[in-house]
């Protein structure tokens, strides 16, 4: 059995019969994963602003994200927020902390300084991204502290 996805409607369908699969493929459906693996994942779809078609989103059932694609209107909004939280998790490991950092610059500043003082491994890209989220005053203070600690 295979799970198929229709990019025009955002619908998922599980199909076992080969004739039905050929019919779906002819209608523009795409294979996304086998039904055996599907039980380990949540399946979502969101419309794309760029293409106008739906994009399949497959998330492991073991993921501890406190948000789902259903919380967003478009795929680009979801992807942007998800990337932002993933980058902030290099500074604040817990999901709740990373989400709070995304909305509270003071909290992000405290977590960033704490991570730098603990000599936590943070990539240059993630550090630049975190600094870009801070207001000017906090950014200057953070850069000064980072320079002192690394210096």
SULBEL-V386419 format. One line per field, one symbol per residue. ss: DSSP state (H for helix, E for strand, - for the rest). phi: phi as a letter, one per 30 degrees, with the letter a starting at -180 (. if undefined). burial: b if it has 9 or more other C-alpha atoms within 8 Angstrom, else e. A space follows every 10 residues. Layout:
BEGIN
ss: ???
phi: ???
burial: ???
END
This chain:
BEGIN
ss: -EEEEE---- EEEEE--HHH HHHHHH--EE EEEEHHHH-- EEEEEEE--- ---EEEEEEE --------HH H--EHHHHHH HHHHHHHH-- ----HHHHHH HHH-HHHHHH HHHHHHH--- ---HHHHHHH HHH--HHHHH HHHHHHHHHH -
phi: .bccbcddci dcbcbcdddd dddddddjdb dcaddddedc bccbbbdcdd cicdcdbcbe dddcddbbed dbdbdddddd dddddddddd ccddeddddd ddcbeddded ddddddddid dbdedddddd dddddedddd dddddddddd d
burial: bbbbbbbeeb ebebbeeeeb beebbeeebb eebbbeebee bbbbbbbbee eebbbbbeee eeeeeeeebe ebbbbebbee eeebbbbbbb bbbebebbbb bbeebebbbe bbbebbeeee eeeeebbebb beebeeebbe ebeebbeeee e
END
